[in-house]
Amino acid sequence: MKTKICPRCGSDDIEWIIPQNWSQWSCNNCNYTGPVVEVDTESKEEIQENWEKHKPEILRKTAQKHDEDDDDE
Ligand SMILES: [Zn+2]
């Protein structure tokens, strides 16, 4: 069975925030906003494991990416 989860932390505690935009979801676990992924249990556990191991790294990368985006504009 496949479930919709947050691609960043693997949580299924996600909310569809913009009815006009089906691809915008919000994760209550890690504050991710964007499209979610639909995966099977095995991939879900992999993502969750990866998130637990690399949490600070992933968050830092995300923050840096935002900074770069800002500079371009
Ligand atoms: Zn998340």
N, CA, C, O and the ligand as a Tripos MOL2 file, in Angstrom:
@<TRIPOS>MOLECULE
protein
  293   291    74     0     0
PROTEIN
NO_CHARGES

@<TRIPOS>ATOM
      1 N           0.8340   -1.2060    0.0000 N.3       1 MET1
      2 CA          0.0000    0.0000    0.0000 C.3       1 MET1
      3 C           0.8690    1.2570    0.0000 C.2       1 MET1
      4 O           1.8800    1.3250    0.6990 O.2       1 MET1
      5 N           0.4710    2.2290   -0.7750 N.am      2 LYS2
      6 CA          1.2520    3.4620   -0.8530 C.3       2 LYS2
      7 C           0.6030    4.5680   -0.0230 C.2       2 LYS2
      8 O          -0.6190    4.6940    0.0490 O.2       2 LYS2
      9 N           1.4700    5.3560    0.5950 N.am      3 THR3
     10 CA          0.9720    6.4900    1.3780 C.3       3 THR3
     11 C           1.6290    7.7810    0.9200 C.2       3 THR3
     12 O           2.7560    7.7770    0.4250 O.2       3 THR3
     13 N           0.9190    8.8740    1.0890 N.am      4 LYS4
     14 CA          1.4880   10.1880    0.7870 C.3       4 LYS4
     15 C           2.2700   10.6490    2.0050 C.2       4 LYS4
     16 O           1.7560   10.6800    3.1230 O.2       4 LYS4
     17 N           3.5190   11.0040    1.7640 N.am      5 ILE5
     18 CA          4.3610   11.4760    2.8680 C.3       5 ILE5
     19 C           5.1880   12.6890    2.4550 C.2       5 ILE5
     20 O           5.2900   13.0300    1.2760 O.2       5 ILE5
     21 N           5.7630   13.3170    3.4480 N.am      6 CYS6
     22 CA          6.6830   14.4200    3.2230 C.3       6 CYS6
     23 C           7.9920   13.8580    2.6640 C.2       6 CYS6
     24 O           8.5690   12.9500    3.2620 O.2       6 CYS6
     25 N           8.4750   14.3820    1.5200 N.am      7 PRO7
     26 CA          9.6910   13.8420    0.9150 C.3       7 PRO7
     27 C          10.9370   14.1560    1.7380 C.2       7 PRO7
     28 O          11.9810   13.5370    1.5340 O.2       7 PRO7
     29 N          10.8410   15.0980    2.6530 N.am      8 ARG8
     30 CA         12.0120   15.4860    3.4370 C.3       8 ARG8
     31 C          12.1900   14.5980    4.6730 C.2       8 ARG8
     32 O          13.2760   14.0670    4.9080 O.2       8 ARG8
     33 N          11.1110   14.4370    5.4670 N.am      9 CYS9
     34 CA         11.2800   13.7000    6.7250 C.3       9 CYS9
     35 C          10.5160   12.3830    6.7440 C.2       9 CYS9
     36 O          10.6750   11.5910    7.6730 O.2       9 CYS9
     37 N           9.6870   12.1380    5.7300 N.am     10 GLY10
     38 CA          8.9810   10.8670    5.6660 C.3      10 GLY10
     39 C           7.7420   10.7960    6.5430 C.2      10 GLY10
     40 O           7.1580    9.7250    6.7070 O.2      10 GLY10
     41 N           7.3390   11.9210    7.1030 N.am     11 SER11
     42 CA          6.1670   11.9310    7.9750 C.3      11 SER11
     43 C           4.8730   11.9340    7.1530 C.2      11 SER11
     44 O           4.8140   12.5170    6.0700 O.2      11 SER11
     45 N           3.8480   11.2760    7.6830 N.am     12 ASP12
     46 CA          2.5590   11.3420    6.9880 C.3      12 ASP12
     47 C           1.6420   12.3690    7.6610 C.2      12 ASP12
     48 O           0.4450   12.4340    7.3820 O.2      12 ASP12
     49 N           2.2270   13.1560    8.5420 N.am     13 ASP13
     50 CA          1.4830   14.2330    9.1920 C.3      13 ASP13
     51 C           1.5310   15.4730    8.2930 C.2      13 ASP13
     52 O           2.1360   16.4880    8.6370 O.2      13 ASP13
     53 N           0.8760   15.3590    7.1310 N.am     14 ILE14
     54 CA          0.9320   16.4240    6.1360 C.3      14 ILE14
     55 C          -0.4520   16.9880    5.8820 C.2      14 ILE14
     56 O          -1.4690   16.3160    6.0600 O.2      14 ILE14
     57 N          -0.4580   18.2290    5.4650 N.am     15 GLU15
     58 CA         -1.7170   18.9280    5.2450 C.3      15 GLU15
     59 C          -1.7260   19.5570    3.8660 C.2      15 GLU15
     60 O          -0.7100   20.0910    3.4210 O.2      15 GLU15
     61 N          -2.8430   19.5030    3.1950 N.am     16 TRP16
     62 CA         -3.0100   20.1480    1.8960 C.3      16 TRP16
     63 C          -3.4360   21.5800    2.1800 C.2      16 TRP16
     64 O          -4.5570   21.8190    2.6280 O.2      16 TRP16
     65 N          -2.5420   22.5410    1.9210 N.am     17 ILE17
     66 CA         -2.7900   23.8990    2.4020 C.3      17 ILE17
     67 C          -3.4550   24.8250    1.3950 C.2      17 ILE17
     68 O          -4.1620   25.7530    1.7880 O.2      17 ILE17
     69 N          -3.2450   24.5900    0.1070 N.am     18 ILE18
     70 CA         -3.8290   25.4970   -0.8840 C.3      18 ILE18
     71 C          -4.7580   24.7320   -1.8240 C.2      18 ILE18
     72 O          -4.2860   24.0150   -2.7060 O.2      18 ILE18
     73 N          -6.0610   24.8760   -1.6490 N.am     19 PRO19
     74 CA         -7.0080   24.1130   -2.4740 C.3      19 PRO19
     75 C          -6.8190   24.3600   -3.9720 C.2      19 PRO19
     76 O          -7.0850   23.4660   -4.7760 O.2      19 PRO19
     77 N          -6.3640   25.5560   -4.3630 N.am     20 GLN20
     78 CA         -6.1930   25.8780   -5.7730 C.3      20 GLN20
     79 C          -4.9320   25.2500   -6.3470 C.2      20 GLN20
     80 O          -4.7710   25.1530   -7.5630 O.2      20 GLN20
     81 N          -4.0530   24.8330   -5.4720 N.am     21 ASN21
     82 CA         -2.7890   24.2740   -5.9240 C.3      21 ASN21
     83 C          -2.5650   22.9110   -5.2770 C.2      21 ASN21
     84 O          -2.1530   22.8250   -4.1200 O.2      21 ASN21
     85 N          -2.8370   21.8580   -6.0210 N.am     22 TRP22
     86 CA         -2.7950   20.5110   -5.4460 C.3      22 TRP22
     87 C          -1.4020   20.0870   -5.0420 C.2      22 TRP22
     88 O          -1.2460   19.1630   -4.2430 O.2      22 TRP22
     89 N          -0.3820   20.7420   -5.5780 N.am     23 SER23
     90 CA          0.9740   20.2890   -5.3000 C.3      23 SER23
     91 C           1.5730   20.9310   -4.0540 C.2      23 SER23
     92 O           2.6830   20.5870   -3.6470 O.2      23 SER23
     93 N           0.8460   21.8590   -3.4510 N.am     24 GLN24
     94 CA          1.3880   22.5140   -2.2620 C.3      24 GLN24
     95 C           0.8590   21.8720   -0.9860 C.2      24 GLN24
     96 O          -0.3120   22.0090   -0.6330 O.2      24 GLN24
     97 N           1.7580   21.1680   -0.3070 N.am     25 TRP25
     98 CA          1.4180   20.5470    0.9600 C.3      25 TRP25
     99 C           2.3210   21.1120    2.0370 C.2      25 TRP25
    100 O           3.3870   21.6630    1.7610 O.2      25 TRP25
    101 N           1.8670   20.9630    3.2750 N.am     26 SER26
    102 CA          2.6740   21.4100    4.3920 C.3      26 SER26
    103 C           2.8740   20.2540    5.3570 C.2      26 SER26
    104 O           1.9380   19.5110    5.6520 O.2      26 SER26
    105 N           4.1010   20.1060    5.8480 N.am     27 CYS27
    106 CA          4.4070   19.0220    6.7780 C.3      27 CYS27
    107 C           4.4160   19.5590    8.2020 C.2      27 CYS27
    108 O           5.1270   20.5190    8.5010 O.2      27 CYS27
    109 N           3.6340   18.9480    9.0750 N.am     28 ASN28
    110 CA          3.5660   19.4040   10.4590 C.3      28 ASN28
    111 C           4.7690   18.9540   11.2640 C.2      28 ASN28
    112 O           4.9900   19.4280   12.3790 O.2      28 ASN28
    113 N           5.5310   18.0600   10.7140 N.am     29 ASN29
    114 CA          6.6700   17.5150   11.4450 C.3      29 ASN29
    115 C           7.9410   18.3380   11.2520 C.2      29 ASN29
    116 O           8.6690   18.5870   12.2130 O.2      29 ASN29
    117 N           8.2160   18.7650   10.0030 N.am     30 CYS30
    118 CA          9.4780   19.4750    9.7540 C.3      30 CYS30
    119 C           9.2770   20.8220    9.0630 C.2      30 CYS30
    120 O          10.2460   21.4660    8.6620 O.2      30 CYS30
    121 N           8.0110   21.2530    8.9230 N.am     31 ASN31
    122 CA          7.6940   22.5450    8.3180 C.3      31 ASN31
    123 C           8.0160   22.6390    6.8290 C.2      31 ASN31
    124 O           8.1210   23.7330    6.2750 O.2      31 ASN31
    125 N           8.1710   21.4830    6.1900 N.am     32 TYR32
    126 CA          8.3770   21.4570    4.7430 C.3      32 TYR32
    127 C           7.1140   21.9440    4.0280 C.2      32 TYR32
    128 O           5.9970   21.6480    4.4510 O.2      32 TYR32
    129 N           7.3040   22.6890    2.9470 N.am     33 THR33
    130 CA          6.1730   23.0760    2.1210 C.3      33 THR33
    131 C           6.4990   22.7520    0.6790 C.2      33 THR33
    132 O           7.5750   23.0950    0.1900 O.2      33 THR33
    133 N           5.5760   22.0940   -0.0060 N.am     34 GLY34
    134 CA          5.8120   21.7500   -1.3960 C.3      34 GLY34
    135 C           5.0950   20.4700   -1.7470 C.2      34 GLY34
    136 O           4.2220   20.0140   -1.0080 O.2      34 GLY34
    137 N           5.4610   19.8880   -2.8740 N.am     35 PRO35
    138 CA          4.8130   18.6430   -3.2880 C.3      35 PRO35
    139 C           5.1920   17.4690   -2.3940 C.2      35 PRO35
    140 O           6.3250   17.3920   -1.9200 O.2      35 PRO35
    141 N           4.2750   16.5730   -2.1660 N.am     36 VAL36
    142 CA          4.5830   15.3800   -1.3830 C.3      36 VAL36
    143 C           4.8250   14.2130   -2.3300 C.2      36 VAL36
    144 O           4.5680   14.3100   -3.5300 O.2      36 VAL36
    145 N           5.3150   13.1240   -1.7840 N.am     37 VAL37
    146 CA          5.5390   11.9330   -2.5970 C.3      37 VAL37
    147 C           4.6610   10.7930   -2.1060 C.2      37 VAL37
    148 O           4.2820   10.7270   -0.9370 O.2      37 VAL37
    149 N           4.3500    9.9000   -3.0350 N.am     38 GLU38
    150 CA          3.5530    8.7380   -2.6770 C.3      38 GLU38
    151 C           4.4570    7.5140   -2.7620 C.2      38 GLU38
    152 O           4.9210    7.1470   -3.8420 O.2      38 GLU38
    153 N           4.6980    6.8930   -1.6260 N.am     39 VAL39
    154 CA          5.6530    5.7770   -1.5930 C.3      39 VAL39
    155 C           5.1020    4.5760   -0.8320 C.2      39 VAL39
    156 O           4.0960    4.6760   -0.1290 O.2      39 VAL39
    157 N           5.7790    3.4400   -0.9870 N.am     40 ASP40
    158 CA          5.4030    2.2650   -0.2060 C.3      40 ASP40
    159 C           6.1170    2.2990    1.1450 C.2      40 ASP40
    160 O           6.9860    3.1390    1.3810 O.2      40 ASP40
    161 N           5.7420    1.3870    2.0130 N.am     41 THR41
    162 CA          6.2550    1.3950    3.3910 C.3      41 THR41
    163 C           7.7760    1.3540    3.4470 C.2      41 THR41
    164 O           8.3940    2.0140    4.2830 O.2      41 THR41
    165 N           8.3720    0.5760    2.5530 N.am     42 GLU42
    166 CA          9.8280    0.4250    2.5570 C.3      42 GLU42
    167 C          10.5340    1.7570    2.2940 C.2      42 GLU42
    168 O          11.4600    2.1270    3.0160 O.2      42 GLU42
    169 N          10.0930    2.4760    1.2580 N.am     43 SER43
    170 CA         10.7090    3.7590    0.9340 C.3      43 SER43
    171 C          10.4440    4.7730    2.0310 C.2      43 SER43
    172 O          11.2880    5.6220    2.3210 O.2      43 SER43
    173 N           9.2840    4.6830    2.6330 N.am     44 LYS44
    174 CA          8.9260    5.5970    3.7070 C.3      44 LYS44
    175 C           9.9040    5.4470    4.8660 C.2      44 LYS44
    176 O          10.3840    6.4380    5.4170 O.2      44 LYS44
    177 N          10.1910    4.2150    5.2290 N.am     45 GLU45
    178 CA         11.1260    3.9760    6.3270 C.3      45 GLU45
    179 C          12.5280    4.4560    5.9780 C.2      45 GLU45
    180 O          13.2590    4.9470    6.8390 O.2      45 GLU45
    181 N          12.8980    4.3110    4.7090 N.am     46 GLU46
    182 CA         14.2070    4.7760    4.2680 C.3      46 GLU46
    183 C          14.3350    6.2820    4.4220 C.2      46 GLU46
    184 O          15.3490    6.7850    4.9060 O.2      46 GLU46
    185 N          13.3000    6.9960    4.0050 N.am     47 ILE47
    186 CA         13.3120    8.4570    4.1010 C.3      47 ILE47
    187 C          13.3660    8.8920    5.5690 C.2      47 ILE47
    188 O          14.1040    9.8090    5.9300 O.2      47 ILE47
    189 N          12.5780    8.2240    6.3980 N.am     48 GLN48
    190 CA         12.5600    8.5650    7.8210 C.3      48 GLN48
    191 C          13.9200    8.3260    8.4650 C.2      48 GLN48
    192 O          14.3790    9.1130    9.2920 O.2      48 GLN48
    193 N          14.5530    7.2270    8.0720 N.am     49 GLU49
    194 CA         15.8650    6.8920    8.6000 C.3      49 GLU49
    195 C          16.8960    7.9300    8.1710 C.2      49 GLU49
    196 O          17.7060    8.3940    8.9730 O.2      49 GLU49
    197 N          16.8460    8.2850    6.8840 N.am     50 ASN50
    198 CA         17.7560    9.2730    6.3250 C.3      50 ASN50
    199 C          17.5830   10.6220    7.0080 C.2      50 ASN50
    200 O          18.5600   11.3160    7.2900 O.2      50 ASN50
    201 N          16.3290   10.9870    7.2710 N.am     51 TRP51
    202 CA         16.0190   12.2540    7.9170 C.3      51 TRP51
    203 C          16.6040   12.2890    9.3310 C.2      51 TRP51
    204 O          17.2080   13.2840    9.7310 O.2      51 TRP51
    205 N          16.4250   11.2150   10.0770 N.am     52 GLU52
    206 CA         16.9400   11.1600   11.4400 C.3      52 GLU52
    207 C          18.4630   11.2860   11.4610 C.2      52 GLU52
    208 O          19.0300   11.9140   12.3560 O.2      52 GLU52
    209 N          19.1140   10.6870   10.4730 N.am     53 LYS53
    210 CA         20.5690   10.6930   10.4240 C.3      53 LYS53
    211 C          21.1270   12.0290    9.9630 C.2      53 LYS53
    212 O          22.1460   12.4990   10.4700 O.2      53 LYS53
    213 N          20.4480   12.6350    8.9940 N.am     54 HIS54
    214 CA         21.0270   13.8140    8.3460 C.3      54 HIS54
    215 C          20.2270   15.0950    8.5540 C.2      54 HIS54
    216 O          20.3820   16.0620    7.8080 O.2      54 HIS54
    217 N          19.3790   15.0930    9.5660 N.am     55 LYS55
    218 CA         18.4980   16.2360    9.8180 C.3      55 LYS55
    219 C          19.2100   17.5950    9.7340 C.2      55 LYS55
    220 O          18.7920   18.4410    8.9440 O.2      55 LYS55
    221 N          20.2790   17.8350   10.5270 N.am     56 PRO56
    222 CA         20.9140   19.1630   10.5110 C.3      56 PRO56
    223 C          21.4500   19.5110    9.1290 C.2      56 PRO56
    224 O          21.3500   20.6520    8.6760 O.2      56 PRO56
    225 N          22.0170   18.5140    8.4730 N.am     57 GLU57
    226 CA         22.5770   18.6920    7.1430 C.3      57 GLU57
    227 C          21.5060   19.0970    6.1310 C.2      57 GLU57
    228 O          21.6890   20.0300    5.3480 O.2      57 GLU57
    229 N          20.3930   18.3810    6.1640 N.am     58 ILE58
    230 CA         19.2960   18.6420    5.2300 C.3      58 ILE58
    231 C          18.7230   20.0370    5.4720 C.2      58 ILE58
    232 O          18.4380   20.7720    4.5260 O.2      58 ILE58
    233 N          18.5590   20.3910    6.7310 N.am     59 LEU59
    234 CA         18.0040   21.7050    7.0460 C.3      59 LEU59
    235 C          18.9530   22.8210    6.6160 C.2      59 LEU59
    236 O          18.5200   23.8730    6.1460 O.2      59 LEU59
    237 N          20.2600   22.5760    6.7840 N.am     60 ARG60
    238 CA         21.2410   23.5830    6.3980 C.3      60 ARG60
    239 C          21.2260   23.7870    4.8860 C.2      60 ARG60
    240 O          21.2750   24.9160    4.3990 O.2      60 ARG60
    241 N          21.1570   22.6870    4.1610 N.am     61 LYS61
    242 CA         21.0990   22.7530    2.6970 C.3      61 LYS61
    243 C          19.8770   23.5450    2.2380 C.2      61 LYS61
    244 O          19.9690   24.3810    1.3390 O.2      61 LYS61
    245 N          18.7450   23.2760    2.8580 N.am     62 THR62
    246 CA         17.5110   23.9680    2.5070 C.3      62 THR62
    247 C          17.6540   25.4590    2.7480 C.2      62 THR62
    248 O          17.2370   26.2720    1.9240 O.2      62 THR62
    249 N          18.2490   25.8180    3.8900 N.am     63 ALA63
    250 CA         18.4240   27.2250    4.2300 C.3      63 ALA63
    251 C          19.3270   27.9060    3.2160 C.2      63 ALA63
    252 O          19.0480   29.0240    2.7800 O.2      63 ALA63
    253 N          20.4130   27.2310    2.8380 N.am     64 GLN64
    254 CA         21.3440   27.8030    1.8770 C.3      64 GLN64
    255 C          20.6750   28.0150    0.5270 C.2      64 GLN64
    256 O          20.8890   29.0280   -0.1380 O.2      64 GLN64
    257 N          19.8740   27.0550    0.1400 N.am     65 LYS65
    258 CA         19.1970   27.1350   -1.1440 C.3      65 LYS65
    259 C          18.3080   28.3770   -1.1920 C.2      65 LYS65
    260 O          18.2410   29.0650   -2.2110 O.2      65 LYS65
    261 N          17.6340   28.6510   -0.0900 N.am     66 HIS66
    262 CA         16.7610   29.8230   -0.0290 C.3      66 HIS66
    263 C          17.5770   31.1040   -0.1790 C.2      66 HIS66
    264 O          17.1610   32.0410   -0.8600 O.2      66 HIS66
    265 N          18.7600   31.1340    0.4730 N.am     67 ASP67
    266 CA         19.6040   32.3130    0.3790 C.3      67 ASP67
    267 C          20.0220   32.5680   -1.0540 C.2      67 ASP67
    268 O          19.9940   33.7060   -1.5240 O.2      67 ASP67
    269 N          20.4110   31.5080   -1.7490 N.am     68 GLU68
    270 CA         20.8340   31.6560   -3.1350 C.3      68 GLU68
    271 C          19.6990   32.1710   -4.0030 C.2      68 GLU68
    272 O          19.8960   33.0190   -4.8730 O.2      68 GLU68
    273 N          18.5210   31.6510   -3.7550 N.am     69 ASP69
    274 CA         17.3600   32.1000   -4.5140 C.3      69 ASP69
    275 C          17.1390   33.6030   -4.3360 C.2      69 ASP69
    276 O          16.8150   34.3200   -5.2830 O.2      69 ASP69
    277 N          17.3230   34.0520   -3.1020 N.am     70 ASP70
    278 CA         17.1150   35.4630   -2.8030 C.3      70 ASP70
    279 C          18.1290   36.3420   -3.5420 C.2      70 ASP70
    280 O          17.7960   37.4170   -4.0410 O.2      70 ASP70
    281 N          19.3840   35.8530   -3.5980 N.am     71 ASP71
    282 CA         20.4240   36.6290   -4.2420 C.3      71 ASP71
    283 C          20.1480   36.8340   -5.7290 C.2      71 ASP71
    284 O          20.4870   37.8710   -6.3000 O.2      71 ASP71
    285 N          19.5380   35.8470   -6.3350 N.am     72 ASP72
    286 CA         19.2740   35.9260   -7.7760 C.3      72 ASP72
    287 C          18.2760   37.0250   -8.1190 C.2      72 ASP72
    288 O          18.2830   37.5760   -9.2190 O.2      72 ASP72
    289 N          17.4310   37.3250   -7.1620 N.am     73 GLU73
    290 CA         16.3620   38.2720   -7.4890 C.3      73 GLU73
    291 C          16.7080   39.7310   -7.2330 C.2      73 GLU73
    292 O          15.8830   40.6120   -7.4720 O.2      73 GLU73
    293 ZN          8.3610   16.7170    6.8350 Zn       74 ZN74
@<TRIPOS>BOND
     1     1     2 1
     2     2     3 1
     3     3     4 2
     4     3     5 am
     5     5     6 1
     6     6     7 1
     7     7     8 2
     8     7     9 am
     9     9    10 1
    10    10    11 1
    11    11    12 2
    12    11    13 am
    13    13    14 1
    14    14    15 1
    15    15    16 2
    16    15    17 am
    17    17    18 1
    18    18    19 1
    19    19    20 2
    20    19    21 am
    21    21    22 1
    22    22    23 1
    23    23    24 2
    24    23    25 am
    25    25    26 1
    26    26    27 1
    27    27    28 2
    28    27    29 am
    29    29    30 1
    30    30    31 1
    31    31    32 2
    32    31    33 am
    33    33    34 1
    34    34    35 1
    35    35    36 2
    36    35    37 am
    37    37    38 1
    38    38    39 1
    39    39    40 2
    40    39    41 am
    41    41    42 1
    42    42    43 1
    43    43    44 2
    44    43    45 am
    45    45    46 1
    46    46    47 1
    47    47    48 2
    48    47    49 am
    49    49    50 1
    50    50    51 1
    51    51    52 2
    52    51    53 am
    53    53    54 1
    54    54    55 1
    55    55    56 2
    56    55    57 am
    57    57    58 1
    58    58    59 1
    59    59    60 2
    60    59    61 am
    61    61    62 1
    62    62    63 1
    63    63    64 2
    64    63    65 am
    65    65    66 1
    66    66    67 1
    67    67    68 2
    68    67    69 am
    69    69    70 1
    70    70    71 1
    71    71    72 2
    72    71    73 am
    73    73    74 1
    74    74    75 1
    75    75    76 2
    76    75    77 am
    77    77    78 1
    78    78    79 1
    79    79    80 2
    80    79    81 am
    81    81    82 1
    82    82    83 1
    83    83    84 2
    84    83    85 am
    85    85    86 1
    86    86    87 1
    87    87    88 2
    88    87    89 am
    89    89    90 1
    90    90    91 1
    91    91    92 2
    92    91    93 am
    93    93    94 1
    94    94    95 1
    95    95    96 2
    96    95    97 am
    97    97    98 1
    98    98    99 1
    99    99   100 2
   100    99   101 am
   101   101   102 1
   102   102   103 1
   103   103   104 2
   104   103   105 am
   105   105   106 1
   106   106   107 1
   107   107   108 2
   108   107   109 am
   109   109   110 1
   110   110   111 1
   111   111   112 2
   112   111   113 am
   113   113   114 1
   114   114   115 1
   115   115   116 2
   116   115   117 am
   117   117   118 1
   118   118   119 1
   119   119   120 2
   120   119   121 am
   121   121   122 1
   122   122   123 1
   123   123   124 2
   124   123   125 am
   125   125   126 1
   126   126   127 1
   127   127   128 2
   128   127   129 am
   129   129   130 1
   130   130   131 1
   131   131   132 2
   132   131   133 am
   133   133   134 1
   134   134   135 1
   135   135   136 2
   136   135   137 am
   137   137   138 1
   138   138   139 1
   139   139   140 2
   140   139   141 am
   141   141   142 1
   142   142   143 1
   143   143   144 2
   144   143   145 am
   145   145   146 1
   146   146   147 1
   147   147   148 2
   148   147   149 am
   149   149   150 1
   150   150   151 1
   151   151   152 2
   152   151   153 am
   153   153   154 1
   154   154   155 1
   155   155   156 2
   156   155   157 am
   157   157   158 1
   158   158   159 1
   159   159   160 2
   160   159   161 am
   161   161   162 1
   162   162   163 1
   163   163   164 2
   164   163   165 am
   165   165   166 1
   166   166   167 1
   167   167   168 2
   168   167   169 am
   169   169   170 1
   170   170   171 1
   171   171   172 2
   172   171   173 am
   173   173   174 1
   174   174   175 1
   175   175   176 2
   176   175   177 am
   177   177   178 1
   178   178   179 1
   179   179   180 2
   180   179   181 am
   181   181   182 1
   182   182   183 1
   183   183   184 2
   184   183   185 am
   185   185   186 1
   186   186   187 1
   187   187   188 2
   188   187   189 am
   189   189   190 1
   190   190   191 1
   191   191   192 2
   192   191   193 am
   193   193   194 1
   194   194   195 1
   195   195   196 2
   196   195   197 am
   197   197   198 1
   198   198   199 1
   199   199   200 2
   200   199   201 am
   201   201   202 1
   202   202   203 1
   203   203   204 2
   204   203   205 am
   205   205   206 1
   206   206   207 1
   207   207   208 2
   208   207   209 am
   209   209   210 1
   210   210   211 1
   211   211   212 2
   212   211   213 am
   213   213   214 1
   214   214   215 1
   215   215   216 2
   216   215   217 am
   217   217   218 1
   218   218   219 1
   219   219   220 2
   220   219   221 am
   221   221   222 1
   222   222   223 1
   223   223   224 2
   224   223   225 am
   225   225   226 1
   226   226   227 1
   227   227   228 2
   228   227   229 am
   229   229   230 1
   230   230   231 1
   231   231   232 2
   232   231   233 am
   233   233   234 1
   234   234   235 1
   235   235   236 2
   236   235   237 am
   237   237   238 1
   238   238   239 1
   239   239   240 2
   240   239   241 am
   241   241   242 1
   242   242   243 1
   243   243   244 2
   244   243   245 am
   245   245   246 1
   246   246   247 1
   247   247   248 2
   248   247   249 am
   249   249   250 1
   250   250   251 1
   251   251   252 2
   252   251   253 am
   253   253   254 1
   254   254   255 1
   255   255   256 2
   256   255   257 am
   257   257   258 1
   258   258   259 1
   259   259   260 2
   260   259   261 am
   261   261   262 1
   262   262   263 1
   263   263   264 2
   264   263   265 am
   265   265   266 1
   266   266   267 1
   267   267   268 2
   268   267   269 am
   269   269   270 1
   270   270   271 1
   271   271   272 2
   272   271   273 am
   273   273   274 1
   274   274   275 1
   275   275   276 2
   276   275   277 am
   277   277   278 1
   278   278   279 1
   279   279   280 2
   280   279   281 am
   281   281   282 1
   282   282   283 1
   283   283   284 2
   284   283   285 am
   285   285   286 1
   286   286   287 1
   287   287   288 2
   288   287   289 am
   289   289   290 1
   290   290   291 1
   291   291   292 2
@<TRIPOS>SUBSTRUCTURE
     1 MET1         2 RESIDUE 1 A MET
     2 LYS2         6 RESIDUE 1 A LYS
     3 THR3        10 RESIDUE 1 A THR
     4 LYS4        14 RESIDUE 1 A LYS
     5 ILE5        18 RESIDUE 1 A ILE
     6 CYS6        22 RESIDUE 1 A CYS
     7 PRO7        26 RESIDUE 1 A PRO
     8 ARG8        30 RESIDUE 1 A ARG
     9 CYS9        34 RESIDUE 1 A CYS
    10 GLY10       38 RESIDUE 1 A GLY
    11 SER11       42 RESIDUE 1 A SER
    12 ASP12       46 RESIDUE 1 A ASP
    13 ASP13       50 RESIDUE 1 A ASP
    14 ILE14       54 RESIDUE 1 A ILE
    15 GLU15       58 RESIDUE 1 A GLU
    16 TRP16       62 RESIDUE 1 A TRP
    17 ILE17       66 RESIDUE 1 A ILE
    18 ILE18       70 RESIDUE 1 A ILE
    19 PRO19       74 RESIDUE 1 A PRO
    20 GLN20       78 RESIDUE 1 A GLN
    21 ASN21       82 RESIDUE 1 A ASN
    22 TRP22       86 RESIDUE 1 A TRP
    23 SER23       90 RESIDUE 1 A SER
    24 GLN24       94 RESIDUE 1 A GLN
    25 TRP25       98 RESIDUE 1 A TRP
    26 SER26      102 RESIDUE 1 A SER
    27 CYS27      106 RESIDUE 1 A CYS
    28 ASN28      110 RESIDUE 1 A ASN
    29 ASN29      114 RESIDUE 1 A ASN
    30 CYS30      118 RESIDUE 1 A CYS
    31 ASN31      122 RESIDUE 1 A ASN
    32 TYR32      126 RESIDUE 1 A TYR
    33 THR33      130 RESIDUE 1 A THR
    34 GLY34      134 RESIDUE 1 A GLY
    35 PRO35      138 RESIDUE 1 A PRO
    36 VAL36      142 RESIDUE 1 A VAL
    37 VAL37      146 RESIDUE 1 A VAL
    38 GLU38      150 RESIDUE 1 A GLU
    39 VAL39      154 RESIDUE 1 A VAL
    40 ASP40      158 RESIDUE 1 A ASP
    41 THR41      162 RESIDUE 1 A THR
    42 GLU42      166 RESIDUE 1 A GLU
    43 SER43      170 RESIDUE 1 A SER
    44 LYS44      174 RESIDUE 1 A LYS
    45 GLU45      178 RESIDUE 1 A GLU
    46 GLU46      182 RESIDUE 1 A GLU
    47 ILE47      186 RESIDUE 1 A ILE
    48 GLN48      190 RESIDUE 1 A GLN
    49 GLU49      194 RESIDUE 1 A GLU
    50 ASN50      198 RESIDUE 1 A ASN
    51 TRP51      202 RESIDUE 1 A TRP
    52 GLU52      206 RESIDUE 1 A GLU
    53 LYS53      210 RESIDUE 1 A LYS
    54 HIS54      214 RESIDUE 1 A HIS
    55 LYS55      218 RESIDUE 1 A LYS
    56 PRO56      222 RESIDUE 1 A PRO
    57 GLU57      226 RESIDUE 1 A GLU
    58 ILE58      230 RESIDUE 1 A ILE
    59 LEU59      234 RESIDUE 1 A LEU
    60 ARG60      238 RESIDUE 1 A ARG
    61 LYS61      242 RESIDUE 1 A LYS
    62 THR62      246 RESIDUE 1 A THR
    63 ALA63      250 RESIDUE 1 A ALA
    64 GLN64      254 RESIDUE 1 A GLN
    65 LYS65      258 RESIDUE 1 A LYS
    66 HIS66      262 RESIDUE 1 A HIS
    67 ASP67      266 RESIDUE 1 A ASP
    68 GLU68      270 RESIDUE 1 A GLU
    69 ASP69      274 RESIDUE 1 A ASP
    70 ASP70      278 RESIDUE 1 A ASP
    71 ASP71      282 RESIDUE 1 A ASP
    72 ASP72      286 RESIDUE 1 A ASP
    73 GLU73      290 RESIDUE 1 A GLU
    74 ZN74       293 GROUP 0 **** ****
